[in-house]
Structure formats: structure tokens, C-alpha cells
Amino acid sequence: MSKEATRFKQTGIGELPEGWEVKKLSEIAIIKQGGKLGLTKKDYVSEGYPAFSATGQDGFVSVYEYEGEAIILSSIGAQCGKCFYATGKWTTLANTQIIFVNPKIANTLFIFYQVNRPNFWIRSGSAQPFIHPSDVKNAKVVIPPLEEQKKIVGVLRLVDRVAEETKRIINIYERAKKFALKYLLTKGIGHTRFKQTEIGELPEEWEVVRLGEVCKTASGGTPNRKEHKFFGGGIPWVKSSELKDTVILETEETLSEEGLKHSSAKIFPKGTVVVAMYGATVGRTGILGIDAATNQACCAFFPNPNLLDKMFLFFWLQYVRPVLARQSVGAAQPNISQQILRQLPIPLPPLEEQKQIAEMLSTIDAAIENERRYLGILEKCKKWMLDNLLTGKVRLPPEVDEILKGVLPDAF
């Protein structure tokens, strides 16, 4: 970052470097209402020109409305305030506004990074939020010198590219895990002879048992929420919504000793396998990475260590989640009982093979988790850049141009 001292001035939106301006969006861009062709999602085709609705680029149409760079603003609905970058030939649907930035004044992507921030737009309405066209025109944006805008855009695009590549790698690993789950949990390692069972073809050496034959189950509970003294203590408290097929290292809420005493919540030890029995996450699994209590929507499993490896169980529960979802009852609040879970059939390879299978799948999980952690760092890095580069608190040195040309030639 630039070591040269920056002189600041006060503006209507805060302190900015001297030489930077604040302008209304209507002063630096032409703003048009989207959807002038009258197309709807019924007009979508399998191939064609990208179409932007209020939810983003979610389809293709056979004709294009505009060509070149623009910012598409979702101006009504659940995605209200979200912006999308358009380039090439494209079309818009209703409930969008189009921002054509004057390239002599501002870089389109530089403006995009500003207006796509979560709290940039003034929204009206509650059940159906919307943005007034006048608020689009009067929205204020920061305008540094054009060359500085391009440098900032180059750095932000570099971070975006790395994040996109990281997401692509995560997707590859997740597809590899899906294949590995099916193959390893039904074919095992090195088997050549198979037999038909109630859960499909399995190696001849494997048995099929009910989960309750090799595993005990238990669930927790929730203290009376009106008693605030029951919450905010030092006991981690895991809810079904927090189960995401990963190790749980922290929770949203904690219980007090009194809350534990006045409820059916129980403390389960680190390493316990848990599965969600209620709600949108029904069938989702987790492993406690800490000693923690659970609510009544979580079922904890305690496998017989001489018969069933807990990590093998963890991955089997992930594999059969669709089965659990189908067996759940209730529409608004789907749920499964411990009785159903205990009756669930599970293959039982030799214990050593279970551990080998679990180790292979854990390796894929570790790779996924590393990439997700890296993606989280990139997202924090980008937020820091948006907070500091778009306000001039941090200035980029001249060397950035050469670095970007060497690392990402098309960053501009």
C-alpha cells in the first residue's frame, strides 16, 4: 500500500482524499428502467442471451436488449438492492433498473463495487421492499481519478478471481465426496464378490444390522425461554440448525448451570455424533468438537466401539440423509423419531475396514474444510479492501499496475 501521506477533506459522506469527488449516480450514469421488451421467465430458452431478473442472471432469452457494460439493480423483492454486472449482449426483465456508467468519468466495475454493498441503497416497504427510481438517481458515489479507480478494480477483481477458483475447487471436492460416499459405503475396499441385501448390493463379507443393535441414542432439551437466567452461561448448547455435516466447534447460544438443571438438556462429550430430527435440517449430521448440550431436535449416537466406528456412522448418516428426509413426517415442520433412527439399516463391514473407509472420507472432508477456510479469509480480505480502498483510507502504490499485469493480465 502507498506510503505517501494522504491529505483528506470533509465531504457530505465523510472524509475523503483530496482530488476525490462525491457525485450523484445520475451525474455519472444514465439510468433506465429494466424490462422494456416485456419479456418474462416464460420466455426463457435453453441457450441464448443472458437475461437479468430481480434475482440476477437466471436464464437466457432469444433476443438481446443492450450490448456492453452496465450494472443491473434488483429494485424490488427479496433480492432488493442486490446488483449484477452485465457485459456483452444481454436483456433485462421487470423489477430491475439499469445503470450505464459514463466511461469518461468512472469505471463501471468501480461503481459496481460501491453500489453492491449491503447497506448502500435506501429501501422502502417492509413485506415487499423496493427502491424508488428517484433514490437510484440521487444515490451518492465516490469518484477518485479514473486511473486510481482502475487500480482498485484490478485488485478487487484479483481477489474475486481467486475466490471464484476456490469455490470451483470446493465444488469439485464436494462432487468427489458424493461419489466416494456411494462407492466406499456400498462397495468397500478391494472386494470382488457381492450380494443383494435390503439396502442394495454389498460385499459378501458385510452384514446389515439395525442401528439400534449397535448404537444407543439420546436427545436433549430446551429450558423455558422466558427464564433468561437459564441462558448465557458457560455450557455450549447445540441446536439442530447448527448441524452442517461438519465438526461443531462453537455454538450460537450457551446455557447456564441452572438452565441445564431445569431442563432435559444433557451434556454430551466431544466426539459425539448428532443428527437433526426436526425442521429444515432434518437428517443433517454433525460431530461435537466440544463438550456440549443439545436441544430436543438433536439425536446423539453412542456406537458400540467393538462393532461400529463412530466416523463410519457419521458418513453413513450423511449418505442416507435423503432416506431420512423421506421417512420424516409433517409438512411445515418435518421430523423423525429416535425409533425410526434406531430401526435404520446400516452395513457393518469389519471394524478395521470401517476405519479405513472413514479415514478416506475424512481426508476429502479436510480438503473441503481447508478450502472453505481459505474462502472465508478471502471474503474478509475483500471486505477490508472495500472498506479501505473505496474510501481512500489506504492508497495503492504505482507498482500495483505491474503486479496485476504479471498475475492477472486482464484484471483491468
GIFENRA-V954178 format. One record per residue. N is the residue number from 0. PHI is phi as a letter, one per 30 degrees, with the letter a starting at -180 (NA if undefined). PSI is psi in radians with two decimals (999 if undefined). Layout:
N_PHI_PSI + N_PHI_PSI
This chain:
0_NA_2.70 + 1_d_2.33 + 2_c_-0.14 + 3_d_2.31 + 4_d_2.37 + 5_c_2.29 + 6_c_2.30 + 7_c_2.82 + 8_b_2.72 + 9_d_2.36 + 10_b_3.10 + 11_d_-0.27 + 12_c_0.33 + 13_j_-3.02 + 14_d_2.27 + 15_b_2.75 + 16_d_2.58 + 17_d_2.44 + 18_j_-0.26 + 19_c_2.62 + 20_b_2.84 + 21_c_2.20 + 22_b_2.69 + 23_d_2.61 + 24_e_-0.61 + 25_d_-0.28 + 26_d_-0.33 + 27_b_0.05 + 28_a_2.70 + 29_c_2.28 + 30_c_2.22 + 31_b_2.68 + 32_d_2.38 + 33_d_2.95 + 34_i_0.38 + 35_d_-0.41 + 36_d_-0.14 + 37_i_0.32 + 38_d_2.65 + 39_b_3.13 + 40_d_-0.29 + 41_d_-0.35 + 42_d_0.03 + 43_d_2.49 + 44_b_2.93 + 45_d_-0.56 + 46_b_2.55 + 47_l_-2.51 + 48_c_2.43 + 49_e_2.37 + 50_c_2.30 + 51_c_2.07 + 52_c_-2.99 + 53_d_-0.18 + 54_c_0.09 + 55_j_-2.92 + 56_d_1.68 + 57_b_0.29 + 58_a_-3.04 + 59_b_2.62 + 60_b_2.91 + 61_d_-0.16 + 62_b_2.70 + 63_c_2.59 + 64_c_-0.72 + 65_b_2.90 + 66_b_2.38 + 67_j_-2.92 + 68_d_2.52 + 69_a_2.90 + 70_c_2.23 + 71_c_2.13 + 72_c_2.19 + 73_d_1.99 + 74_c_0.07 + 75_a_2.59 + 76_j_-2.91 + 77_d_-0.56 + 78_c_0.24 + 79_e_2.21 + 80_j_-0.25 + 81_d_2.41 + 82_c_2.67 + 83_b_2.45 + 84_c_2.20 + 85_c_2.45 + 86_b_2.82 + 87_i_-2.49 + 88_c_2.31 + 89_a_2.99 + 90_b_2.66 + 91_c_2.70 + 92_c_-3.14 + 93_d_2.88 + 94_i_0.49 + 95_b_2.75 + 96_b_2.51 + 97_c_2.28 + 98_c_1.93 + 99_c_1.86 + 100_d_2.40 + 101_d_1.95 + 102_d_-0.25 + 103_d_-0.28 + 104_c_-0.70 + 105_b_2.69 + 106_d_2.26 + 107_e_-0.78 + 108_d_-0.55 + 109_d_-0.75 + 110_d_-0.70 + 111_e_-0.79 + 112_d_-0.55 + 113_d_-0.89 + 114_d_-0.22 + 115_c_0.12 + 116_d_2.56 + 117_e_-0.70 + 118_c_0.41 + 119_d_-0.76 + 120_c_2.54 + 121_d_2.12 + 122_c_2.56 + 123_c_2.87 + 124_i_2.86 + 125_b_-1.14 + 126_d_-0.63 + 127_b_1.46 + 128_d_2.55 + 129_b_2.85 + 130_c_2.17 + 131_d_2.43 + 132_e_-0.61 + 133_d_-0.57 + 134_d_-0.47 + 135_d_-0.82 + 136_d_-0.63 + 137_c_-0.06 + 138_e_2.39 + 139_c_2.32 + 140_b_2.71 + 141_c_2.34 + 142_b_1.68 + 143_d_3.08 + 144_e_2.55 + 145_e_-0.71 + 146_d_-0.61 + 147_d_-0.64 + 148_e_-0.80 + 149_d_-0.67 + 150_d_-0.80 + 151_d_-0.76 + 152_d_-0.72 + 153_e_-0.76 + 154_d_-0.77 + 155_d_-0.67 + 156_d_-0.61 + 157_d_-0.79 + 158_d_-0.74 + 159_d_-0.74 + 160_d_-0.76 + 161_d_-0.69 + 162_d_-0.72 + 163_d_-0.73 + 164_d_-0.66 + 165_d_-0.74 + 166_d_-0.66 + 167_d_-0.73 + 168_d_-0.74 + 169_e_-0.74 + 170_d_-0.70 + 171_d_-0.81 + 172_d_-0.70 + 173_d_-0.66 + 174_d_-0.64 + 175_d_-0.69 + 176_d_-0.73 + 177_e_-0.75 + 178_d_-0.77 + 179_d_-0.68 + 180_e_-0.88 + 181_d_-0.76 + 182_d_-0.92 + 183_d_-0.60 + 184_d_-0.12 + 185_b_-0.41 + 186_c_-0.42 + 187_i_-2.73 + 188_c_1.95 + 189_i_0.27 + 190_d_2.57 + 191_b_-0.29 + 192_c_2.30 + 193_b_2.86 + 194_b_2.74 + 195_d_2.36 + 196_b_3.11 + 197_d_-0.31 + 198_c_0.36 + 199_j_-2.98 + 200_d_2.26 + 201_b_2.82 + 202_e_2.53 + 203_e_-0.55 + 204_d_-0.22 + 205_d_2.61 + 206_c_2.90 + 207_b_2.17 + 208_b_2.93 + 209_d_2.50 + 210_e_-0.63 + 211_d_-0.30 + 212_d_-0.40 + 213_b_0.10 + 214_a_2.36 + 215_c_2.70 + 216_b_2.75 + 217_a_2.76 + 218_b_2.91 + 219_c_-2.62 + 220_a_3.03 + 221_b_2.20 + 222_d_2.88 + 223_d_2.04 + 224_d_-0.30 + 225_d_-0.36 + 226_c_1.62 + 227_d_-0.41 + 228_d_-0.25 + 229_d_-0.27 + 230_c_2.90 + 231_i_0.36 + 232_c_-2.65 + 233_c_0.19 + 234_c_1.99 + 235_e_2.42 + 236_b_1.97 + 237_c_2.33 + 238_c_2.80 + 239_d_-0.53 + 240_d_-0.27 + 241_c_-0.02 + 242_d_2.08 + 243_b_0.62 + 244_h_0.54 + 245_b_3.08 + 246_d_2.31 + 247_c_1.99 + 248_c_-0.31 + 249_a_2.84 + 250_b_2.87 + 251_d_-0.55 + 252_b_2.83 + 253_b_2.72 + 254_c_2.72 + 255_c_2.92 + 256_e_-0.64 + 257_d_-0.67 + 258_d_-0.66 + 259_d_-0.68 + 260_d_-0.59 + 261_c_0.53 + 262_a_3.06 + 263_c_0.20 + 264_d_2.52 + 265_b_2.61 + 266_c_2.15 + 267_c_2.54 + 268_d_2.74 + 269_e_2.38 + 270_j_-0.11 + 271_d_2.35 + 272_d_2.26 + 273_b_2.64 + 274_b_2.52 + 275_d_2.29 + 276_c_-0.28 + 277_b_2.72 + 278_i_-2.87 + 279_d_-0.43 + 280_c_0.26 + 281_e_2.25 + 282_j_-0.21 + 283_d_2.49 + 284_c_2.96 + 285_a_2.86 + 286_b_2.23 + 287_d_2.08 + 288_c_0.03 + 289_b_2.80 + 290_d_2.26 + 291_a_2.65 + 292_d_2.79 + 293_b_2.78 + 294_d_3.12 + 295_d_-0.19 + 296_d_0.03 + 297_c_2.36 + 298_c_2.20 + 299_c_2.48 + 300_c_2.42 + 301_b_1.51 + 302_d_2.62 + 303_d_1.99 + 304_d_-0.27 + 305_d_-0.20 + 306_b_-0.61 + 307_b_2.15 + 308_d_2.30 + 309_d_-0.56 + 310_d_-0.61 + 311_d_-0.75 + 312_d_-0.77 + 313_e_-0.81 + 314_d_-0.58 + 315_d_-0.71 + 316_d_-0.62 + 317_d_-0.75 + 318_d_-0.67 + 319_c_0.24 + 320_e_-0.74 + 321_e_-0.62 + 322_d_-0.77 + 323_d_-0.70 + 324_d_-0.68 + 325_d_-0.52 + 326_d_-0.15 + 327_d_2.70 + 328_c_2.76 + 329_j_2.42 + 330_c_-1.01 + 331_d_-0.61 + 332_b_1.39 + 333_d_2.51 + 334_a_2.70 + 335_b_2.66 + 336_c_2.86 + 337_d_-0.58 + 338_d_-0.75 + 339_d_-0.74 + 340_d_-0.71 + 341_d_-0.44 + 342_d_-0.03 + 343_d_2.21 + 344_d_2.52 + 345_b_2.37 + 346_d_2.59 + 347_b_1.49 + 348_d_2.96 + 349_e_2.53 + 350_e_-0.70 + 351_d_-0.67 + 352_d_-0.65 + 353_e_-0.80 + 354_d_-0.67 + 355_d_-0.76 + 356_d_-0.80 + 357_d_-0.66 + 358_d_-0.71 + 359_d_-0.80 + 360_d_-0.59 + 361_d_-0.56 + 362_d_-0.73 + 363_d_-0.75 + 364_e_-0.72 + 365_d_-0.68 + 366_d_-0.74 + 367_d_-0.79 + 368_d_-0.68 + 369_d_-0.75 + 370_d_-0.67 + 371_d_-0.67 + 372_d_-0.73 + 373_d_-0.71 + 374_d_-0.69 + 375_d_-0.68 + 376_d_-0.73 + 377_d_-0.70 + 378_d_-0.68 + 379_d_-0.69 + 380_d_-0.77 + 381_d_-0.73 + 382_e_-0.75 + 383_d_-0.75 + 384_d_-0.76 + 385_d_-0.73 + 386_d_-0.59 + 387_c_-0.69 + 388_d_-0.63 + 389_d_-0.16 + 390_c_-0.07 + 391_i_0.13 + 392_d_-0.53 + 393_b_2.30 + 394_c_2.54 + 395_d_2.44 + 396_d_2.84 + 397_e_-0.49 + 398_d_-0.28 + 399_e_-0.66 + 400_e_-0.86 + 401_d_-0.67 + 402_d_-0.81 + 403_d_-0.68 + 404_d_-0.59 + 405_d_-0.61 + 406_c_-0.72 + 407_b_1.47 + 408_e_-0.54 + 409_c_0.39 + 410_d_-0.41 + 411_c_999
